[in-house]
Amino acid sequence: MQLGLIGLGRMGGNMRDRLRAAGHEVVGYDPRPEVTDVESLAALTAALAAPRVVWVMVPSGDPTRNTVTALAEVLEPGDLVIDGGNSRYTDDAPNAALLDAQGIGYLDCGVSGGIWGKDNGYGLMAGGAKEHVERAMPIFDALRPKGPREEGFAHAGPVGAGHFSKMVHNGIEYGLMQAYAEGFELLSAVDLVTDVPAVLQAWSRGTVVRSWLLDLLVIALKDDASLSKLDDYVDDSGEGRWTIEEAIQHAVPLPVITAALFARFSSRQDSSPALRAVAALRQQFGGHAARSTGPSGTGGEHAGPSSGTGSTQG
């Protein structure tokens, strides 16, 4: 099958390689001349036989919306566009309507697998009309992992369902990563456990907490047993926030995912105003020692009144 692929970054480039290895003809476009196959979207359209299928793999938000708008101007009735990026699901209906006005079909597809997908395959969640999904199925089958289709691909529902499913997937991922991270920190904090990487590796087969994410943590620890080479700043790409916003709208409690997102926010603070306030309150009500900030930002301890109130709170 022939496919146009827009966006040849870490995932898009690997997807092109996997599809070509499966025997599909892929014409890729990327603004970077060193990786692109054609020089423009118009050239991409000209290189594909009608009716065309074009997969968009660019950053979410304006880059994707602008790409879809540009495709509406160069594609023809009967063509099909698939947005495989991490777009917010609320963008899908407007994108689909814009293309439908030109007679062009639209699918949204959540893609999971990261940089490992080239070899292991990608988990795919598609939203859109059944006929469009069936038309693109040879591409989906080449991208998903080997094995039963239902274990790597789902037609999640109408337009928007694919990206909504991927949003929730990424929210769950936040919680799983935070749980593993907290377990790692506790194991590392005690002298009793002398080989933390070995413990985590022992969990990777046979235990109820085994997973691919755990395997990836084990790999990271083999290179850096204490993870001291890494900064503790953790970014978020939006899906966790969107998941929590949807939970609020539908009154669905998500305490684990919410806590995981807030933990990422905490990682970005050089110092915490909230925790300084907690320290001040402990000093005020209980006379607990509080660490004062000196010129270096660390300072020494400043003890509150030794007699205090006798409180044992805090």
N, C-alpha and C positions, 0 to 999 in steps of 0.2 A: 504493500500500500504506500501511497505517496503522502507526505505530510510536510507542511510548512511549520517551522518552529522558531518563534520569536523570543529571544533572550537565551544567551548561551553562557550563563554564569556557572556557578558551582553545580547547580542541579540541572539546568537546561543543557549544558554541555555534556554532562554524563548521560542524560536522557537521549540526546542525539546519538551518542556512542552505542547505548544499549539497543535502540531501535534499529540502527544500521546493522548491528551484529545479528539481529533477528531477521534481517533480509528486507527491511523497509527502506524506501528512498526518502531521505530527510533533507530538505533544503532549509538551512538555518540563516536567520538574520540577527545581527547584533551590531550596535554602533561601533564596536571595536573592530577595526579592519583585520587584525591578526587572527580573529576567530570566525568571522562571518563568511558565509558562502555567497551572499549577494550583497549589493551595495545599498539597497533601499527596500521599503515595503512594496513599492511598485514593481521592483525587479523580482521580489519574492512571488508576487502574484503572477507575473509573467512566466515564471519558471515552473509553476504548478498547472497541471491539467485540470480543467473544470469537470465536475464540481469539486471544489477544493476543500481540504480540511486544514485549518491553521490553529496551532496550539500556541497560546500566549503564556510565557513564563518570565514575567518581569515583576518588579516590586509592586506591592499593593498600593491602592490609592490613586493619585493622579497619574503615575506612570502607566498603570493598567488602563485607567479610564481613557487616557489620551491615545493609547495604542488601539483600543477598541474603536474609538472615534475615527482614527486614521484608517482602520481596516474597513469601516463602513463606507469609506470613500473610494477604496480601490478594489474591494471584492465585488462579486456578482451574485445575483439571486441563485439560490441553490447551494451556495458555499456554507461552510460550518466553521464557527469559531469556538475554541475551547479555552477557557481561562483556567489554567492550572496553578496559578500563584496563590498566595495567601490573602486574597481579597476578602473584605468583610462581606457577609452574605447579602447585606442590604444594597450592595452595589450591583448585584447580579440582575435584578429585575429591570433597572434602568438600562443596563448594558444589553440585555436581551431585547428590550423594546426598541432600542436604537437600531439594532441589527435587523430585527424583524421588519421594521419599516422599509428596509432595503431588500427584503426577501432572504435574509441570511439567518441561518440557525445559530443557536447558542447553547453551550453546555458549560457549567461550572464544575470543576473537578478538584477536590482536595487531594493533595499528594503528600504522602509521608514516606520517609526513607533517607532523607538527607544525602550526604556524600557517599553513603554506603549503598544507595539504591542501584547504582550502575551494575554492581555484581549481585546483590541480594534481591533486587526488585523493589518496587514501590507499592505501598498500600494506597488504594485509590477509592475515592468516594465521589460519585458523579451525581449531578443534579440537572434535570432537563427532560425533554420529551424522549419517549422510548425509542422512536425511530432514529433520533440523533445518536442515542447511546449505541444502538445496534450498528449504526453506520461506522462509528469510531471503535467498535469492539476489537478489531485486529490490533489497533494501537494500544488499547487498554491491556489486552492479553500479553502483548510483548513487554509492557512496562511492569506489570504486576509480578509478584514472586511465582516461581514454579509451583505447581500443585493445583488443587481445586480452585476454580475461579472465585467461589464465594469466600475463600480464605485470604483473598487479596484485593477483591473488587466488590463494590456495592453500588447499585443504582439506588441512591438514597431517597430519591423523590423528585419533585419538580424543580424548576430553576431556583437556585439558592440553597437547596438541601445539601449539595456536596460541600460547599464552603461552610455551612452551618455545622455539619458533621466534623469537618476538619477543625473548626474552632473549638468544639467541645473536646476533641482528641487532644489538642494542644493544651487545653486547660487541665485535663487529666495528667498530661505529661508534666506540667508544673508541679502538681502534687506529688507525683512519683519521685521526681528528681529531688524535691525538698526532703522527702522522707529518707531517701538514701543518704543525702548530704548530712542530715541530722544524725543518723546512725553512725556515719563515718566520724563525725565530730565527737560523739560520745565515746566511741571506741578509742579514739586518739587521745582523749582527755584523761584516761586512766592508765596507771603504770602496770596494772595487772595484765592487760592484753599487750603482748610484746611484738606481735606481727599482724597489724591491722589489714594490710593487703591480702595476706593469706586467709584471714577470716572471710573477707568479702569474696574472695575467689572460691572458697569452700561453699559459699551460699549459691554459687552459680549453677549447680546441678543438684537436682533432687529436692531442694527446699521450696517452700511455698512462696518465697520472695524472689525466686529466680526470674530474670527478664533480660531483654536485650540491653536496657538501660544499665542494669547492674553489670553486664558484660563490658559495656563501654567504660564504666567507672573502674573496673579491674584493669582494663587496658591503660587507662590514664595513670593509675597508681604504679604500674610497672615502669613507666617512664619517670615518675616523680612520686615517691612513696608518701611524701607529706603534702604534696601539691603546693609546695612553697614557691614554685616558679610562677605561679599564677596570681594575678590580682583577684581580690574578692568582689570586685564590681560585677554585677550581673544585670544585663540589659533585658528588656522584653520587647517582642516584636508586635504586640498588640492583641494577639488572640486570647491571652489570659484575661485581659481587661474586658474584651468583648464578651467572653463567656460569663464573667461575673455580672456585667451589665444585663445580659439576657436573663440570668438567674434572678436578679432583682425584679425585672419586669414580670417574670412568671412566678414570683414568690417561691423559688426553689432554693433551699439552703445549700450553700457550697462552702462550708467552713474550711475544708482542707485546701481547696484551690485558692480561695481568697487569702488564707494565711500564707500560702506559697508565693503569691504575687506580692503581698506586703513585705515578705522577707527579702524579695529582690529590691524593693524600694529601700529597705534598710541598708542594703549592701552599698548603696550609692552615696551614703552620708559620710563625710569626713568625721563629723561628730553629730550626735543626736540631740536636738533641742528637747525632745520629749523625755529622753532619759536623764538629761540634766535637770529637768523639772521633777522627775521622780526622785533623783538624788536630793534635791532641795527639800522636797516634802518629807523624805525620810529623816533628814537632818532636823527639820522643824518639829515634827510630831514625836520623834523618838530619840533625838540627840545622836543619831547614827553618824559615824564618820563619813565625810564627803570629800572626794578628791578635788582640790582646787586647781585651776588651770594656770600654769606659770608661763613665762615667756616662750618656753619651748613647746607649749601646748599639752604638756603632760603634768608638770607640777608635782606637788606632794599632797599628802593627806591633810585635810583640815578637820580636826575633831570638833564636834559640837559639844555642848555642855555635858560634862561627865555625869552630872547628877540626873539630868534630863527629866523625863516624866515617869521613867520606869517602864515604859511601853516596850513590849516585845513584838510589836507588829512590824511588817515590812519584809 
